[in-house]
Amino acid sequence: MFGIELPPWSAILDLANLILSSAVAIVAFSLLAYVFAYNVGSRVGRAFAALLACVLIVYTGDVLLYLADPEQTELWLRLQWLGIPFVPAAYFDLSDALLQTTNSISRRRTRLVNLSYGFSAVISLLALFTNLIVQGGSGGENLYYLDPGPLFPVFVIYFFIASGYGLYNTYRVRQRCLTPASRRRVTYLIVAFLAPGLGVFPYLILSGFTVDPSRAFVSLLTLIGNIGVAVMLVVMTYSIAYYGVLSPDRVVKRSLVVFLIRGPLLGILVVGALLTVPKVESILGLPRESFVLLTVVAMIVLLQLLIELAKPTVDKLIYSSDQQELMAIRELDRRLLTSSDLRQYLENALVALCDYLRVPGGFVAVVAGTEILVEAAAGPNEMINKLRQHDWRPILLKATEVGEDEDGPVSVRYNGYWAWPLRTRGRENALGLLGVVGRPGEEGPDESEQPVVAELVQRAETALEDRLLQQGVFMAVMEIMPDIERVQRWRSVVPYVGTSPLDQPAESDSIIYQPEFSKWVKDALSHYWGGPKLTDSPLLRLQVVNRAIEQEGGNTTKGLRSVLAHAIEDMRPEGQRQMTASEWLLYNILELKFIQGKPVREIANRLAMSESDLYRKQRVAIEQVAQKIIELESENGGDSGIVSPPSATLRQNVRRYGSISATDSTISDG
């Protein structure tokens, strides 16, 4: 590696150690990122992150030491002391944080933690810039180490006393645990506790190995140690991941397993490929760089494929007691139809029917209150536009009166169209109408064409009825989403006794965490165009509202109204507005009720639902507005947040319906 010819066994050990050192560095970095993403809110997570950072520095130095010029080895060996001295302090800090989770608070212990970090910083500076801790450099053939300085024994004593005290404190944590689950997790932590420290401690400074026969022994020990450190870091992360959150075991396990497979494992395989491909000019006639590139790309693609194939097995291991529920959720996700899915499905059925009957176009119209709206159409654009403008109520009435025969639905001819009523499974209610442009001079399809027509009509009926049922599922999910969001916020941080206020949920700092928040939003919406529930609303205490008030020249009513309008507009789906599409339902309710001030009965008719169903969905819509305001408040917590104005569509409606009185737009308590 450094220009010295090595025996084959030495080269293999050196390469294996290089790969494993890289693996430990990758694992440490990945787990550090994982902890920052999920556990940085707890002191336990931050202390463990400090330990991971120390391990990352040391093992990154090991990798660079393999690749560096021999003349620069002393520099890289000294740079590793940016992490080595802080390991015992991080151990001590982690153990103190763990004790605090069991309500063992000690100011003296906290002061000792701070002193240990300070002492570690002094040792680090001495090792970097003086010869008091370490000095010179020895070794060769990929086995380099610094010589001990006069104060090196002081560091050794400090390292093992602080680390040992941290281990003792962790044992005390286990003794104080009162539940089997917490005791089991701390047991895992104790087993893995010393591995990172033992992995980064500079043994070679003490050992004085300089003769060649010892190299194999040292390399073998290093190899075993690297494997142990990588595994124990994962075990420690699994134990630490539970601190500060209330997530169930399966969530933590799956999150960690998926992250390890997609992140560290992929990184290790790529590094392994880069290091193990022979350093020759060509492989199979290809330049080495091209072969390595192809190998890495193939490895990334194949690993993603293997991950997808392995998901069922991983889920079986993690969700062993919830297999039926998991399968039901997956099946629901696979079978649910969105409005776009339904439209495409119906369009495909229409295309197949038109091609089979040799006609230029067709449509599917659905019942929406007192109207019949074209849901899907096939054919030239001019024909589709004409179909959407047509009044299909007379033909639906005529088609439903005809009934059915034993061969299936009977078509009716009306103004040049063949049409079939679409009914529910019980055949008592009409869902809509399927029609095609009729062939000239014919009353309907031939008898030989009836079986195919009946099959396609039945498929359209099934899709429409399933979609109606699924809309109920969607609305049920939307109803519980605010509660789920609230539980997610609660489980994100566990308020341990003695935890810094910065680590606690800031539920008392903002009204968005108050149980009455949704009611305040509802009250403000009910007086959207003016009234005491708007002008005296507690929502005026929100930062995002105060910023909006400044933008409105100090007008509190306009400021709060602009925030409400922004939240409503955020719920507007993309594309052309449809009154009965499920994704438009909540926005339509809010816009019709509060912006336009329409009465409940008219809204229910336009949205094709009962008044009682409208009230239920109205509550869901208000909860969604509350959630949007919470998001706006979070986004505008800093100086850069500015409430963007509502869209042109909403401004137009505001101007159009701005004269509506507050009493006209009051929402029902239903």
C-alpha positions as CSV (number, residue, x, y, z in Angstrom):
1,M,0.0,0.0,0.0
2,F,2.9,2.3,0.8
3,G,5.3,1.0,-1.8
4,I,6.5,-1.9,0.4
5,E,6.1,-5.5,-1.0
6,L,4.0,-7.5,1.4
7,P,3.4,-11.2,1.6
8,P,0.0,-12.3,0.4
9,W,-1.4,-13.0,3.9
10,S,-0.3,-9.5,5.0
11,A,-1.8,-7.9,2.0
12,I,-5.1,-9.7,2.6
13,L,-5.2,-8.7,6.3
14,D,-4.4,-5.1,5.4
15,L,-7.1,-4.9,2.8
16,A,-9.6,-6.5,5.1
17,N,-8.7,-4.0,7.8
18,L,-9.0,-1.1,5.4
19,I,-12.5,-2.3,4.3
20,L,-13.6,-2.9,7.9
21,S,-12.2,0.5,9.1
22,S,-14.1,2.1,6.2
23,A,-17.2,0.1,7.2
24,V,-17.0,1.3,10.8
25,A,-16.6,4.9,9.7
26,I,-19.6,4.5,7.4
27,V,-21.7,2.9,10.1
28,A,-20.7,5.6,12.6
29,F,-21.5,8.4,10.2
30,S,-24.8,6.8,9.2
31,L,-25.9,6.2,12.8
32,L,-24.9,9.7,13.7
33,A,-27.2,11.0,11.0
34,Y,-29.9,8.6,12.2
35,V,-29.6,9.9,15.8
36,F,-29.7,13.5,14.6
37,A,-32.8,12.8,12.6
38,Y,-34.8,10.9,15.3
39,N,-33.3,11.4,18.7
40,V,-31.5,14.7,18.8
41,G,-34.4,16.1,21.0
42,S,-33.3,14.0,24.0
43,R,-30.1,14.4,26.0
44,V,-29.4,10.7,25.7
45,G,-29.5,11.0,21.9
46,R,-27.1,14.0,21.9
47,A,-24.6,12.3,24.3
48,F,-24.6,9.2,22.1
49,A,-24.1,11.4,19.0
50,A,-21.0,12.8,20.7
51,L,-19.7,9.2,21.2
52,L,-20.4,8.4,17.5
53,A,-18.7,11.5,16.4
54,C,-15.5,10.5,18.3
55,V,-15.6,7.0,16.7
56,L,-16.1,8.6,13.3
57,I,-13.1,10.8,13.7
58,V,-10.8,8.0,14.8
59,Y,-11.9,5.5,12.1
60,T,-11.8,8.1,9.4
61,G,-8.2,8.7,10.4
62,D,-7.5,5.0,10.2
63,V,-8.8,4.9,6.6
64,L,-6.8,8.0,5.6
65,L,-3.7,6.7,7.3
66,Y,-3.8,3.6,5.0
67,L,-4.0,5.9,1.9
68,A,-1.7,8.7,3.0
69,D,1.9,9.3,2.1
70,P,4.2,7.6,4.7
71,E,5.8,11.0,5.5
72,Q,2.4,12.4,6.6
73,T,1.5,9.5,8.9
74,E,2.3,11.5,12.1
75,L,0.0,14.3,11.1
76,W,-2.9,11.9,10.6
77,L,-2.1,10.0,13.8
78,R,-2.2,13.3,15.7
79,L,-5.5,14.4,14.1
80,Q,-7.1,11.3,15.5
81,W,-6.7,12.8,18.9
82,L,-9.5,15.2,18.0
83,G,-11.7,12.3,18.9
84,I,-9.8,9.8,21.1
85,P,-9.7,12.0,24.4
86,F,-13.4,12.8,24.2
87,V,-14.6,9.1,24.2
88,P,-14.5,8.8,28.1
89,A,-16.3,12.1,28.4
90,A,-19.0,11.0,26.0
91,Y,-19.3,7.7,27.9
92,F,-19.7,9.6,31.2
93,D,-22.2,12.1,29.6
94,L,-24.2,9.2,28.2
95,S,-24.4,7.4,31.5
96,D,-25.5,10.6,33.3
97,A,-28.2,11.2,30.7
98,L,-29.4,7.6,31.1
99,L,-29.6,8.0,34.9
100,Q,-31.7,11.1,34.5
101,T,-34.3,9.1,32.6
102,T,-34.7,7.0,35.8
103,N,-35.2,10.2,37.9
104,S,-31.6,10.1,39.3
105,I,-30.6,13.8,39.2
106,S,-27.2,14.8,40.4
107,R,-25.7,18.3,40.0
108,R,-22.3,17.0,41.1
109,R,-22.4,14.4,38.4
110,T,-23.4,16.9,35.8
111,R,-20.5,19.2,36.9
112,L,-18.2,16.2,36.5
113,V,-19.4,15.6,33.0
114,N,-18.6,19.2,32.1
115,L,-15.2,18.9,33.7
116,S,-14.5,15.7,31.8
117,Y,-15.2,17.4,28.5
118,G,-12.9,20.3,29.5
119,F,-10.1,17.9,30.5
120,S,-10.6,16.0,27.3
121,A,-10.2,19.2,25.3
122,V,-7.0,19.9,27.1
123,I,-5.6,16.5,26.3
124,S,-6.6,16.9,22.7
125,L,-4.8,20.2,22.4
126,L,-1.7,18.8,24.1
127,A,-1.7,15.8,21.7
128,L,-2.1,18.0,18.6
129,F,0.5,20.7,19.4
130,T,2.9,19.3,21.9
131,N,4.8,16.1,22.7
132,L,3.5,15.8,26.2
133,I,0.8,13.2,25.4
134,V,2.3,11.6,22.3
135,Q,5.4,12.1,20.3
136,G,7.3,11.1,17.2
137,G,6.1,8.1,15.2
138,S,7.1,4.5,14.8
139,G,6.2,1.4,12.8
140,G,6.1,0.5,9.1
141,E,4.4,-1.8,6.7
142,N,0.9,-0.3,7.4
143,L,1.5,-0.5,11.2
144,Y,2.1,3.1,12.3
145,Y,1.7,4.5,15.8
146,L,2.9,7.4,17.9
147,D,5.2,7.0,20.9
148,P,4.0,7.8,24.4
149,G,4.8,11.2,25.9
150,P,5.5,12.0,29.5
151,L,1.8,12.7,30.3
152,F,0.5,9.7,28.4
153,P,-0.1,7.6,31.6
154,V,-2.3,10.5,32.8
155,F,-4.5,10.0,29.8
156,V,-4.6,6.2,30.2
157,I,-5.7,6.6,33.8
158,Y,-8.3,9.2,32.9
159,F,-9.6,7.1,30.0
160,F,-10.2,3.9,31.9
161,I,-11.5,5.6,35.1
162,A,-14.1,7.8,33.2
163,S,-15.1,4.9,30.9
164,G,-15.4,2.5,33.8
165,Y,-17.4,5.0,35.8
166,G,-19.7,5.4,32.8
167,L,-20.1,1.6,32.7
168,Y,-20.9,1.5,36.4
169,N,-23.5,4.2,36.0
170,T,-25.1,2.3,33.1
171,Y,-25.3,-0.8,35.4
172,R,-27.0,1.5,38.0
173,V,-29.5,2.5,35.3
174,R,-30.3,-1.2,34.8
175,Q,-30.8,-1.7,38.5
176,R,-33.2,1.3,38.6
177,C,-35.3,0.1,35.6
178,L,-38.6,-1.2,36.9
179,T,-40.0,-2.8,33.7
180,P,-38.8,-5.8,31.8
181,A,-38.7,-3.9,28.5
182,S,-36.5,-1.0,29.8
183,R,-34.2,-3.5,31.7
184,R,-33.8,-5.6,28.5
185,R,-32.8,-2.5,26.5
186,V,-30.3,-1.3,29.0
187,T,-28.8,-4.9,29.1
188,Y,-28.2,-4.6,25.4
189,L,-26.5,-1.3,26.0
190,I,-24.3,-2.6,28.8
191,V,-23.1,-5.5,26.5
192,A,-22.2,-3.1,23.8
193,F,-21.1,-0.2,26.0
194,L,-17.3,-0.6,25.9
195,A,-16.9,-1.7,22.3
196,P,-16.4,1.8,20.8
197,G,-14.0,2.8,23.5
198,L,-11.9,-0.3,23.2
199,G,-11.9,0.2,19.4
200,V,-10.5,3.7,19.5
201,F,-8.0,3.3,22.3
202,P,-4.4,3.6,21.0
203,Y,-3.0,0.2,22.2
204,L,0.0,0.3,19.9
205,I,1.4,3.2,21.9
206,L,1.6,0.9,24.9
207,S,2.4,-2.3,23.1
208,G,5.6,-1.3,21.4
209,F,5.1,-3.9,18.6
210,T,8.0,-3.3,16.1
211,V,9.0,-6.8,15.0
212,D,7.5,-8.4,11.9
213,P,6.1,-11.6,13.5
214,S,3.8,-9.5,15.6
215,R,2.1,-7.8,12.6
216,A,-0.2,-10.7,11.9
217,F,-1.3,-10.9,15.5
218,V,-2.0,-7.2,15.6
219,S,-3.8,-7.2,12.2
220,L,-5.9,-10.1,13.3
221,L,-6.9,-8.4,16.5
222,T,-7.7,-5.2,14.7
223,L,-9.8,-7.1,12.2
224,I,-11.9,-8.8,15.0
225,G,-12.1,-5.5,16.8
226,N,-13.4,-3.6,13.8
227,I,-16.2,-6.2,13.3
228,G,-17.1,-6.0,17.0
229,V,-17.2,-2.2,17.0
230,A,-19.5,-2.0,14.0
231,V,-21.9,-4.6,15.4
232,M,-21.9,-3.0,18.9
233,L,-22.6,0.4,17.5
234,V,-25.7,-0.9,15.8
235,V,-26.8,-2.6,19.1
236,M,-26.2,0.6,21.0
237,T,-28.2,2.7,18.5
238,Y,-31.1,0.2,18.8
239,S,-31.1,0.7,22.6
240,I,-30.7,4.5,22.4
241,A,-33.4,4.9,19.7
242,Y,-36.1,4.3,22.4
243,Y,-35.0,7.2,24.6
244,G,-37.0,10.3,24.1
245,V,-39.7,8.8,21.9
246,L,-42.9,6.7,22.5
247,S,-42.8,4.9,19.3
248,P,-43.7,1.2,19.5
249,D,-40.9,-1.5,19.1
250,R,-42.0,-2.4,15.5
251,V,-41.6,1.2,14.3
252,V,-38.2,1.6,15.8
253,K,-37.0,-1.8,14.6
254,R,-38.3,-1.3,11.0
255,S,-37.0,2.3,10.8
256,L,-33.5,1.2,11.9
257,V,-33.4,-2.0,9.8
258,V,-34.5,-0.2,6.6
259,F,-32.0,2.6,7.2
260,L,-29.1,0.2,7.8
261,I,-29.9,-1.6,4.6
262,R,-30.4,1.4,2.4
263,G,-27.6,3.5,3.9
264,P,-24.6,1.8,5.6
265,L,-24.9,-1.6,3.9
266,L,-25.0,0.1,0.4
267,G,-22.1,2.3,1.3
268,I,-20.0,-0.6,2.6
269,L,-20.6,-2.7,-0.5
270,V,-19.7,0.2,-2.8
271,V,-16.4,0.9,-0.8
272,G,-15.7,-2.8,-0.8
273,A,-16.1,-3.0,-4.6
274,L,-13.8,0.0,-5.1
275,L,-11.1,-1.5,-2.9
276,T,-11.3,-5.1,-4.0
277,V,-11.3,-4.8,-7.8
278,P,-7.7,-5.6,-8.8
279,K,-5.5,-2.7,-9.6
280,V,-4.6,-3.7,-13.2
281,E,-4.8,-1.8,-16.4
282,S,-7.8,-3.7,-17.9
283,I,-10.3,-6.3,-16.9
284,L,-12.1,-8.3,-19.6
285,G,-10.8,-5.8,-22.1
286,L,-12.2,-2.8,-20.2
287,P,-10.3,-0.1,-18.4
288,R,-10.3,-0.6,-14.6
289,E,-12.2,2.6,-14.0
290,S,-15.0,1.6,-16.4
291,F,-15.2,-1.9,-14.8
292,V,-15.4,-0.4,-11.3
293,L,-18.1,2.0,-12.4
294,L,-20.2,-0.8,-13.9
295,T,-19.7,-2.9,-10.8
296,V,-20.9,-0.1,-8.5
297,V,-23.9,0.8,-10.6
298,A,-24.9,-2.9,-10.9
299,M,-24.5,-3.3,-7.1
300,I,-26.7,-0.3,-6.3
301,V,-29.5,-1.4,-8.7
302,L,-29.4,-5.1,-7.5
303,L,-29.3,-4.1,-3.8
304,Q,-32.5,-2.0,-4.3
305,L,-34.1,-4.9,-6.0
306,L,-33.1,-7.3,-3.2
307,I,-34.4,-4.8,-0.6
308,E,-37.8,-4.9,-2.3
309,L,-37.8,-8.7,-2.5
310,A,-36.7,-9.0,1.1
311,K,-39.3,-6.6,2.5
312,P,-41.9,-9.3,3.1
313,T,-39.4,-11.4,5.0
314,V,-38.2,-8.4,7.1
315,D,-41.8,-7.4,7.9
316,K,-42.6,-11.0,9.0
317,L,-39.7,-10.9,11.4
318,I,-40.6,-7.4,12.7
319,Y,-44.4,-7.7,12.6
320,S,-44.6,-11.3,13.7
321,S,-47.8,-10.8,15.8
322,D,-49.5,-8.3,13.4
323,Q,-49.4,-10.2,10.1
324,Q,-53.1,-10.1,9.4
325,E,-53.4,-6.3,10.0
326,L,-50.2,-5.7,8.0
327,M,-51.6,-7.7,5.0
328,A,-55.0,-5.8,5.3
329,I,-53.2,-2.4,5.2
330,R,-51.1,-3.4,2.2
331,E,-54.2,-4.8,0.4
332,L,-56.1,-1.6,1.1
333,D,-53.2,0.5,-0.2
334,R,-53.1,-1.7,-3.4
335,R,-56.9,-1.7,-4.0
336,L,-57.9,1.9,-3.2
337,L,-58.9,4.0,-6.1
338,T,-58.2,7.7,-6.3
339,S,-60.4,9.9,-8.4
340,S,-57.7,9.9,-11.1
341,D,-57.5,6.1,-10.9
342,L,-61.3,5.8,-11.3
343,R,-61.3,8.2,-14.3
344,Q,-58.5,6.3,-16.0
345,Y,-60.2,3.0,-15.3
346,L,-63.4,4.2,-16.8
347,E,-61.6,5.8,-19.8
348,N,-59.9,2.4,-20.5
349,A,-63.3,0.6,-20.3
350,L,-64.8,3.2,-22.6
351,V,-61.9,2.9,-25.1
352,A,-62.3,-0.9,-25.1
353,L,-66.1,-0.6,-25.5
354,C,-65.8,1.9,-28.4
355,D,-63.3,-0.1,-30.2
356,Y,-65.4,-3.3,-29.8
357,L,-68.6,-1.6,-31.0
358,R,-66.8,0.4,-33.7
359,V,-68.1,3.8,-32.5
360,P,-66.2,7.1,-32.3
361,G,-66.7,7.9,-28.6
362,G,-68.5,7.4,-25.3
363,F,-68.8,8.7,-21.7
364,V,-69.6,7.7,-18.1
365,A,-71.7,10.2,-16.2
366,V,-72.3,10.0,-12.4
367,V,-75.2,11.2,-10.3
368,A,-74.2,14.3,-8.2
369,G,-77.2,15.4,-6.2
370,T,-79.7,16.7,-8.8
371,E,-77.1,16.9,-11.5
372,I,-75.4,14.3,-13.7
373,L,-71.7,15.0,-14.4
374,V,-69.5,13.4,-16.9
375,E,-66.8,11.6,-15.0
376,A,-64.9,10.1,-17.9
377,A,-65.1,10.4,-21.7
378,A,-63.3,8.9,-24.8
379,G,-63.2,10.3,-28.3
380,P,-62.1,13.5,-30.1
381,N,-61.8,16.6,-28.0
382,E,-64.7,18.4,-29.7
383,M,-66.9,15.4,-29.0
384,I,-65.8,15.2,-25.3
385,N,-66.5,19.0,-24.8
386,K,-70.0,18.4,-26.3
387,L,-70.6,15.4,-24.0
388,R,-69.7,17.4,-20.9
389,Q,-72.1,20.2,-21.8
390,H,-75.1,17.9,-22.5
391,D,-77.9,17.4,-20.0
392,W,-78.1,13.6,-19.4
393,R,-80.9,13.6,-16.9
394,P,-83.6,12.7,-19.4
395,I,-81.7,9.8,-20.9
396,L,-80.9,8.5,-17.4
397,L,-84.5,8.6,-16.4
398,K,-85.5,6.8,-19.6
399,A,-82.7,4.2,-19.2
400,T,-83.7,3.4,-15.6
401,E,-87.3,2.9,-16.6
402,V,-86.4,0.3,-19.2
403,G,-85.0,-2.1,-16.6
404,E,-82.9,-5.3,-17.5
405,D,-83.5,-8.6,-19.1
406,E,-81.9,-12.0,-18.4
407,D,-79.0,-11.2,-20.8
408,G,-78.0,-8.1,-18.8
409,P,-78.6,-4.3,-19.0
410,V,-80.8,-3.1,-21.9
411,S,-79.6,-0.1,-23.9
412,V,-81.8,2.8,-24.9
413,R,-81.3,5.0,-27.9
414,Y,-81.6,8.8,-27.3
415,N,-80.5,11.6,-29.6
416,G,-78.1,9.4,-31.4
417,Y,-76.6,7.8,-28.2
418,W,-76.8,4.2,-26.8
419,A,-76.9,4.4,-23.1
420,W,-77.0,1.9,-20.2
421,P,-77.9,2.8,-16.6
422,L,-75.2,2.0,-14.0
423,R,-76.8,0.6,-10.8
424,T,-75.7,-0.5,-7.3
425,R,-75.3,-4.2,-6.6
426,G,-78.8,-4.4,-5.3
427,R,-80.1,-2.8,-8.5
428,E,-82.3,-0.4,-6.5
429,N,-80.3,2.9,-7.0
430,A,-78.8,4.5,-10.1
431,L,-75.1,5.4,-9.9
432,G,-74.9,7.0,-13.3
433,L,-74.9,6.4,-17.0
434,L,-72.7,4.8,-19.5
435,G,-73.2,5.9,-23.1
436,V,-71.6,5.7,-26.5
437,V,-72.3,7.3,-29.9
438,G,-74.7,4.9,-31.6
439,R,-74.1,3.4,-35.0
440,P,-76.4,5.1,-37.6
441,G,-79.7,3.2,-38.2
442,E,-79.3,0.8,-35.3
443,E,-81.2,0.8,-32.1
444,G,-78.5,-0.9,-30.1
445,P,-75.6,-3.4,-30.1
446,D,-76.1,-6.8,-31.8
447,E,-77.1,-9.8,-29.8
448,S,-73.6,-11.2,-30.3
449,E,-72.1,-8.1,-28.8
450,Q,-74.3,-8.1,-25.6
451,P,-72.0,-10.4,-23.5
452,V,-69.0,-8.1,-23.9
453,V,-71.1,-5.0,-23.3
454,A,-72.7,-6.5,-20.2
455,E,-69.2,-7.3,-18.8
456,L,-67.9,-3.7,-19.4
457,V,-71.0,-2.2,-17.9
458,Q,-70.7,-4.4,-14.8
459,R,-67.1,-3.3,-14.4
460,A,-68.0,0.3,-14.6
461,E,-70.8,-0.3,-12.0
462,T,-68.4,-2.1,-9.7
463,A,-65.8,0.7,-10.0
464,L,-68.3,3.4,-9.2
465,E,-69.8,1.7,-6.2
466,D,-66.4,0.7,-4.8
467,R,-65.3,4.3,-5.2
468,L,-68.3,5.5,-3.2
469,L,-67.4,3.1,-0.4
470,Q,-63.8,4.2,-0.5
471,Q,-64.7,7.8,-0.2
472,G,-66.2,6.8,3.2
473,V,-62.9,5.2,4.1
474,F,-61.0,8.3,3.0
475,M,-63.2,10.5,5.1
476,A,-62.9,8.3,8.1
477,V,-59.1,8.5,7.8
478,M,-59.3,12.2,7.4
479,E,-61.4,12.5,10.6
480,I,-58.8,10.7,12.7
481,M,-55.7,12.4,11.1
482,P,-55.7,15.4,13.5
483,D,-55.6,13.0,16.5
484,I,-52.9,10.9,14.9
485,E,-50.9,14.1,14.3
486,R,-51.3,15.1,17.9
487,V,-50.2,11.6,19.1
488,Q,-47.2,11.8,16.8
489,R,-46.2,15.2,18.4
490,W,-46.6,13.7,21.9
491,R,-44.5,10.7,21.2
492,S,-41.7,12.6,19.6
493,V,-40.3,13.7,23.0
494,V,-40.6,12.0,26.4
495,P,-40.5,14.8,29.1
496,Y,-38.1,13.1,31.6
497,V,-37.7,14.7,35.0
498,G,-34.7,16.9,35.0
499,T,-34.7,17.3,31.2
500,S,-33.7,20.7,30.0
501,P,-36.7,22.9,29.0
502,L,-35.3,22.9,25.4
503,D,-35.9,19.2,25.3
504,Q,-39.5,19.4,26.5
505,P,-42.5,19.8,24.2
506,A,-43.3,23.5,23.9
507,E,-47.0,22.9,24.5
508,S,-47.3,25.8,26.9
509,D,-45.4,28.2,24.5
510,S,-47.9,28.2,21.6
511,I,-51.6,28.0,21.4
512,I,-51.3,25.5,18.6
513,Y,-50.8,22.8,21.2
514,Q,-54.0,23.8,23.2
515,P,-56.9,21.3,23.0
516,E,-59.2,24.2,22.1
517,F,-57.2,25.2,19.0
518,S,-59.5,23.5,16.5
519,K,-62.5,25.1,18.2
520,W,-60.9,28.6,17.9
521,V,-60.3,27.9,14.2
522,K,-64.0,26.9,13.8
523,D,-65.1,30.1,15.6
524,A,-62.9,32.3,13.4
525,L,-64.2,30.6,10.3
526,S,-67.8,31.1,11.4
527,H,-67.2,34.8,11.6
528,Y,-65.0,34.8,8.5
529,W,-66.5,38.1,7.1
530,G,-66.5,39.9,10.5
531,G,-67.7,39.3,14.0
532,P,-66.4,39.0,17.6
533,K,-65.2,35.4,17.0
534,L,-62.8,36.8,14.4
535,T,-61.8,40.1,15.9
536,D,-61.3,38.7,19.4
537,S,-60.0,35.3,18.4
538,P,-57.1,33.7,20.4
539,L,-55.6,33.0,17.0
540,L,-54.4,36.6,17.0
541,R,-51.6,35.5,19.3
542,L,-50.0,33.4,16.5
543,Q,-46.8,34.7,15.0
544,V,-48.0,34.0,11.5
545,V,-51.1,36.0,12.2
546,N,-49.1,38.9,13.6
547,R,-46.9,38.9,10.5
548,A,-50.0,38.9,8.3
549,I,-51.5,41.8,10.3
550,E,-48.3,43.8,9.6
551,Q,-48.7,43.1,5.9
552,E,-52.3,44.3,6.1
553,G,-51.3,47.7,7.6
554,G,-52.2,46.7,11.2
555,N,-55.8,45.5,10.4
556,T,-56.3,42.5,12.7
557,T,-59.4,41.3,10.9
558,K,-57.8,41.3,7.5
559,G,-54.6,39.7,8.9
560,L,-56.4,36.8,10.5
561,R,-58.7,36.4,7.5
562,S,-55.7,36.2,5.1
563,V,-54.2,33.4,7.2
564,L,-57.5,31.5,7.1
565,A,-57.7,32.1,3.4
566,H,-54.1,30.9,2.9
567,A,-54.9,27.7,4.9
568,I,-58.0,27.0,2.8
569,E,-56.2,27.7,-0.4
570,D,-53.4,25.2,0.6
571,M,-56.0,22.5,0.6
572,R,-57.0,23.2,-3.0
573,P,-56.0,20.3,-5.2
574,E,-54.2,20.8,-8.6
575,G,-56.2,20.7,-11.8
576,Q,-59.7,21.6,-12.8
577,R,-62.2,21.9,-10.0
578,Q,-64.7,19.1,-9.6
579,M,-67.6,19.3,-7.2
580,T,-67.9,15.6,-6.4
581,A,-64.3,14.4,-6.6
582,S,-63.1,13.2,-3.2
583,E,-59.9,15.1,-3.4
584,W,-61.9,18.3,-3.9
585,L,-64.5,17.6,-1.2
586,L,-62.9,19.4,1.8
587,Y,-61.9,22.4,-0.2
588,N,-65.3,22.7,-1.8
589,I,-67.0,22.5,1.6
590,L,-64.8,25.3,3.0
591,E,-65.0,27.5,-0.1
592,L,-68.8,27.1,-0.5
593,K,-69.5,27.5,3.2
594,F,-67.2,30.3,4.4
595,I,-66.1,32.2,1.2
596,Q,-69.4,32.1,-0.6
597,G,-71.7,31.6,2.4
598,K,-74.0,29.1,0.8
599,P,-76.7,27.5,2.9
600,V,-76.2,23.9,4.1
601,R,-78.9,22.4,1.9
602,E,-77.5,23.9,-1.3
603,I,-74.0,22.8,-0.5
604,A,-75.2,19.3,0.2
605,N,-77.1,19.1,-3.1
606,R,-74.1,20.5,-5.0
607,L,-71.7,18.0,-3.4
608,A,-74.2,15.0,-3.7
609,M,-74.4,14.2,0.0
610,S,-76.8,14.3,2.8
611,E,-76.8,17.2,5.3
612,S,-75.7,14.9,8.1
613,D,-72.8,13.7,6.0
614,L,-71.9,17.3,5.2
615,Y,-71.7,18.2,8.9
616,R,-69.3,15.3,9.5
617,K,-67.1,16.2,6.6
618,Q,-67.3,19.8,7.6
619,R,-65.6,19.0,11.0
620,V,-62.9,17.1,9.1
621,A,-62.4,20.2,6.9
622,I,-62.1,22.5,9.9
623,E,-59.5,20.1,11.5
624,Q,-57.5,20.3,8.2
625,V,-57.6,24.1,8.3
626,A,-56.3,23.9,11.9
627,Q,-53.5,21.6,10.8
628,K,-52.6,23.9,7.9
629,I,-52.4,26.9,10.3
630,I,-50.1,24.8,12.6
631,E,-47.9,24.2,9.6
632,L,-47.8,27.9,8.7
633,E,-47.0,28.8,12.3
634,S,-44.1,26.3,12.3
635,E,-42.8,27.6,9.0
636,N,-43.1,31.2,10.1
637,G,-41.4,30.8,13.4
638,G,-38.3,32.4,12.1
639,D,-37.6,35.9,10.6
640,S,-37.8,34.6,7.0
641,G,-41.3,33.3,7.1
642,I,-43.9,35.4,5.2
643,V,-47.5,34.5,4.5
644,S,-47.9,34.3,0.8
645,P,-51.1,35.8,-0.5
646,P,-54.1,33.7,-1.5
647,S,-54.4,32.7,-5.2
648,A,-56.2,34.7,-7.8
649,T,-59.2,32.3,-7.6
650,L,-59.7,32.8,-3.9
651,R,-59.2,36.6,-4.1
652,Q,-61.8,36.7,-6.9
653,N,-64.3,34.8,-4.7
654,V,-63.5,37.0,-1.7
655,R,-64.3,40.1,-3.8
656,R,-67.4,38.5,-5.2
657,Y,-68.8,37.3,-1.9
658,G,-67.3,39.9,0.4
659,S,-70.7,41.4,1.3
660,I,-71.9,38.2,2.9
661,S,-72.8,38.9,6.6
662,A,-71.3,37.0,9.4
663,T,-74.6,35.5,10.4
664,D,-75.1,34.1,6.9
665,S,-71.8,32.2,7.0
666,T,-72.0,30.9,10.5
667,I,-71.2,27.2,10.6
668,S,-73.5,24.7,12.2
669,D,-72.3,23.1,15.4
670,G,-73.3,19.8,13.9
